Amino acid sequence: MDLIDEPPGNTPEFTVSDLSGAVKRTLEGEFGRVRVRGEVGRVVIARTGHMYFDLKDDRAVIAGVSWKGQVARMKVRPEEGMEVIATGRLTTFAPQSKYQLQVESIEPAGAGALMAMLEQRRKALAAEGLFDAAHKRRLPYLPRVVGVVTSPQGAVIRDILHRLRDRFGVHVLVWPVAVQGQACAPQVARAIEGFNALPKGGPIPRPDVLIVARGGGSIEDLWGFNEEIVVRAAAASDIPLISAVGHETDTTLIDHASDQRAPTPTAAAEIAVPVHADLVAHIANLDARLVRGGAQSVALRRQRLRDLGRALPRPENLLAPAMQRFDQWAERVPGSLRAALQSKGLELRGAVAALRPTTLNSQIARGRERLDGQSARADRAALARLDSLATRLASLERLRLSLGYPATLQRGYAVVRDDTGQVLTSVKPAGQATALQVEFKDGTLDVMAGKRPKPGKTAKPKSEQGSLF
């Protein structure tokens, strides 16, 4: 049986865009503003700052989106696994044919869920050792510079400055930050890191202690101080840090990571610096104790000296033996001086006797005899040396005569020189010379240089000059 298309009748015909727009208007009209409770699933923050996440329960999932401006105004940023109540409006996303919840604000679904998440985060950070007591630093007793991380507006900064001014005049540096909202955590972390990055001795003084302060509020208001980025910055701070967030009953994670927790911002100022009047009174008390102690110590030593003095013998008894020995030596001094004078006189007379002319002449004669003897021995040694040298010189002369070239001339040889007196030893330079000198054993003969004979031939003498050889 053939299928026959039925006529469309009165059914309207839509384009894809028309149908998508109709669905969008229907959804936004029926669900203009809704509050949805569910568990946060996947959370993605785009580079543009928009946040995309899922809301789910045990049977369904709704896609959620929050634009950049809405994310910045959120007191609590959703995390995976958190149960929240999202407020916004239902809309569609036509390019993907899906509907989504455009979320304007998010709040935890009860304090219990938020506290459970906070406890889970606290345990995770404690497991890393960020809260260990061994890592906490001691606060300086009297800091010169105090750094305060808080909002520049409000009563907190005024209370801190007032209390610091009343207790002790110190230099205060304030790093203004947001103390709630999405900007709170990154700004507080940057402030702590910025104070630590200040160089010692630089144009901006580096604080000796930091105070991170905020007034009281709900757990959502204080949530920025529970963020992991703030806790890690506080734990990594090289400058001792005092946390003063909220009232005495409020506890945040930065309190566990700080070096000391203050119940209030005013108490933090009291912990940071001592009272000037108390210091003055304490110093005065120490000064009085020092004076009393010094006086008492001198008195005790004086009494001790008197007690020891009683056990010592009398001074005259100590000096009596020495005085007696002195008297004995004083009586012996004149006789000793006379004996020494007589001895020196005898020595002087002996020395004078040695200086008589006869004695001197005899000494001179003996010296002259020694000198004459030494002179004669020197003359004999010199003559012997001269004879030895003369003998050696004669031997060398005989050797020179026997080995020199004149002796060679005696045996029939001759020495040929050119006109410059240079000795010639081969035919070539002799043929090039203009004149020659031939030295025999009994004299020298000047001759004219002849033509050099060719190899293998004997040179013939010219008719006008006789043969040399």
Salt bridges, closest charged atoms under 4 A:
GLU28 OE2 - LYS24 NZ 2.96
GLU28 OE2 - ARG89 NH1 3.36
ASP54 OD1 - ARG42 NH2 3.61
ASP58 OD1 - ARG59 NE 3.94
GLU79 OE2 - ARG121 NH2 2.30
GLU83 OE2 - ARG37 NE 3.02
GLU104 OE1 - ARG33 NH1 3.02
GLU107 OE2 - ARG35 NH1 3.46
GLU119 OE2 - ARG122 NH2 2.61
GLU128 OE2 - ARG232 NH2 2.83
ASP166 OD2 - HIS162 NE2 2.93
ASP221 OD1 - LYS75 NZ 3.74
GLU227 OE1 - ARG121 NH1 3.58
GLU228 OE2 - ARG232 NE 2.78
ASP255 OD2 - ARG261 NE 3.17
ASP259 OD2 - ARG137 NH2 3.17
GLU270 OE2 - ARG163 NH1 1.96
ASP307 OD1 - ARG310 NH1 2.69
GLU316 OE2 - ARG314 NE 2.49
GLU347 OE1 - LYS344 NZ 3.91
GLU397 OE2 - ARG400 NH2 2.46
GLU439 OE1 - ARG417 NH1 2.71
